[in-house]
Amino acid sequence: MSPAPAPPALSTAPSPARLDAAEAHDLRVLARSTMTATTATTAPAPDGVNPVSAFIALHPALDAFLAQRAPRPAHVVHLAQELHLTGALVPATYDVGHELVEVRPDPRGCRVRVRSTLTDQDGSPAARAVADVLLGGVDPADVRADASPAAPQPPRPAVRALPGAGPEVRTAVITPATTARYAAVSHDENPIHLDDDAARRAGFDGPIAHGMSVVAVACEAAADALADGDVSRLRALGVRFSAPVRCGDEITVELSATADPRVHALRVLTAAGPALKSGWIEIEGPEPS
């Protein structure tokens, strides 16, 4: 008797998600306010939409999706993120859906991988996201039944800086006030970012910056360094969160050319070492004049 086929990965019916114009503007102003005066452009009210706004739009539905699978995790920690945009983001109402495609054990609980899609009202994909998340204290056996093994995916080629190519460098400071403002803009009030006791219970020395706030700053640095400040030319990115950025840390964003002129290797460093590693960012060429 042949085994029963594996169940499909669990997905949700699309739910509405709003990419709000005011929040998108506030994110850019906030991210740029962290950059040191010697490395930032002077535009006080930037146009365009930072790619992290796509993540902010889908994040409430992602939280709800995860809460259905693991209602009471001890803590939630973002481990990695990819974003792929089909074009320039615009403030609008989108549909967002999720698929749980992988569950793995972790000494602290379990790791899950979720694919999300933002879809225009006409049904066209606007953005795709892949998130790796640690659910602290959650038994993977309690979640695994909801997911089939992920379909084999070809590994993304390693993004390597060209030998001898010096990186473009930008610096920024992520203050406690920055983190509190990002929590308000993103509606992500995970207490490990705002509360000392909650952060210590999760194993940190104190509150840590939202990983995606650091990514938003890196996007602004890339727009300045590689796209004449035009953030709408950013088309895709991927990062792994290798170490937390403590509130008050200075970060250094390094962007290095690769064999593909559209893609740059990305690292974000603190005094303690890499905070974002194995990163990459794709920049679309300028429109022909």
MOQUIMO-V622775 format. One record per run of one state. SS is the DSSP state (a for helix, b for strand, c for the rest). FROM is the first residue (numbers start at 1). TO is the last residue. Records with the same first field share a line. If there is no record, write none. Layout:
SS = FROM-TO + FROM-TO
This chain:
c = 1-10 + 12-14 + 20-20 + 34-34 + 36-51 + 70-75 + 86-91 + 107-108 + 120-124 + 137-140 + 145-167 + 174-175 + 187-190 + 194-195 + 202-207 + 209-210 + 227-230 + 242-245 + 247-249 + 258-262 + 271-272 + 284-289
b = 11-11 + 15-19 + 35-35 + 76-85 + 92-106 + 109-119 + 125-136 + 168-173 + 208-208 + 234-241 + 246-246 + 250-257 + 263-270 + 273-283
a = 21-33 + 52-69 + 141-144 + 176-186 + 191-193 + 196-201 + 211-226 + 231-233
